[in-house]
């Protein structure tokens, strides 16, 4: 018979007899990491039907001894945890292995955490750093770089495969003096193996923001992105999709233009930021100055004393040579010029920063010599824009030039020539808003946008105006109105609905492609208000024009759901993993919003509902969304209602979504939608997360007592043993109250303002107890 072994006060049976217990605990290790599992057992935090209660009562030392003796063949890597990271320095190469590592609980950073990894630590020295596993890696590696200190690290960036090299990883960043950086080497899709980690440091260059090359207003410099490394700057006007280089300049109280036009040898992108390099704030960005012209140009109003950072990068990984210019003018250049031609006239609109300046529009046949054309002048904000040019000829090509004079010899740069062509036939009666034709419930009217007119209008859902259209009008009576081109369109249509009249149109709803409608037809639904005049514009995607049939149907008003609009978002509470109690929502009697579509569904018909939540201290945050009677269901995350900043989105959700991109302790919004109509219906929604990983672990032995348990309106905490600050947090990690102990040995907590539930008490940031308020 195998010999019995005594560990502490507990007698353990033979390994053979209890092998299934060891396997059960080892299985938990696979999820938590070996030593975290040992500590969890010692704290009795593990609950498993496969492990008897007497096994869970073992001391930490007992379980550690048993596990380590049973799985010695897989000894933990010395740098398996952040706290035991191996120091690495500039110019050093260290060999390592993840073969004996356990899964990590680190935040996704540049790339997701998909395999066990090992840690290294690097002290910043104001250098440009490249960390790499190339070329000496035996498996498909990933790299994640963080800054801060273990337990409170923030993402710097990461890399999976190094372009042009293969399945090794490289990542470059600016390592600032006084900052500690943690490097996690892991693998793709669970892969582990050996590698060499090399750190190369060079003096700061304009390949990184901190080494940005200074420029001044009026300067033009030549540059190249060939050989540059990837950047971790936030998207700004356009996404970051290629290696880039950085420039910086001091702003002026002027209109500032930053441009790679016309001399760029590749498809450039521009991003302009204010703020420090580690806290960049988007100002503006641009990909192509106009469709088909692959240089980039941004114009914005600068502020004196503000430092701006410019990132020159490329489309879809492209690199190359360019010329970058920065100009600052006090008399701003006319911007956003739009010309809407009819048969014998044209309307010119533009935006101006020069209120009360004098504008000059010169026009003539294509190719006319400046100074020989016809000139129209006026005062900005008084006589235009818009400005109507009359006396033109049918089917004729024209060009215009626009200049603004701010007085005192301060004149803007002339913009143009801008070309347009008058129509060959008279426009449709309803080509302009003022000529809108009536439409009523049950009617189906034919139309054609070929002889319509282009009008600059506010953004409206998925139906921003890009080409000519024709107008219709009706007065609301409180019913639900559906407007559709389904089955009657010969081209890719859009529908936009406005209120507010022709002089000040306000978007109500806009739709592009509708579910159940063939040939990219459109449908919008709106709950009308009695007595309100609605203006309907039928137009097209891109430059599409053609015939259509517009149908209007009406139905009895329904009771809209409370979370139909973002300000009425329903609060969702993050629930423990495996314990989600789903809420039911619906896209029936839900109407489209006025602001734009999420990037993952740019052209779809949108009817949406909204939810609000705080990400708290949870890790492994998961969105569980399931269509019930809805045909499809989609989700997106935003940060605010007044200016919804997009975070991420997913189409046709059919499985739980890991929200790795969500920052901790942040108020966020969930937008749930589908196309309405035939796919409208119900769904269930739930958020769950692992609170045990997100909230700081309890002290192994805490001498602090909280009484009474459960608490009512007050609790006593003693002894405090030198603790200066007590913080009460809920199970989502949100701070509910903070108390300064004033050096006392005990403290009274006023809990009257807390809702019933479970809470964690932190002493100087460490969890020292939990309590329940009834």
Secondary structure, DSSP 8 states (H G I E B T S, - for coil): ----EEETTEEE--TTTTHHHHHHHHHHHHHH-HHHHHHHHHTT----TTS-HHHHTS-HHHHHHHHHHHSGGG---TT-SGGG-EE--TT-EEEEE-TT---------SS---S--EEEEEE--SEEEEEE--S-BSS-EEEEEEEEETTEEEEEEEESSBTTTBS--EEEEEE-TT-EEEEEEEEGGG---EEEEEEEEEE--TTSGGG-EE--TTEEEEEE-TT---------SS---S--EEEEEE--SSEEEEE--S-BSS-EEEEEEES-GGG-EEEEEES-SBTTB-S-EEEEE--TT-EEEEEEEEGGG---EEEEEEEEESS---EEEEEEE-SS-EEEEEE-S-TT-EEEEEEEETT--TTSSEEEEEEBTTTBSSEEE-S--TT-EEEEEEEEE-STT-B---EEEEEEE--SS---TTSSGGG-EE--TT-EEEEEGGG-B-------TT----S-BEEEEEE--SSEEEEE-TTS-SS-EEEEEEES-TTS-EEEEEESB-TT-STT--EEEEE--TT-EEEEEEEESTT---EEEEEEEEE------TTSSGGG-EE---EETT----EEEE-TT----SS---GGGSSB--EEEEEEEE-TT-EEEEEEEEESSSS--EEEEES-STT--EEEEESS--S-EE-TT--TT-EEEEEEEE--GGG--EEEEEEEEEHHHHS--B-SS---EEESSSBSSEEEEE--TT--EEEEEETT--EEEEEE-TT-SEEEEE-TTS-SEEEEEEETTEEEEEEEE-
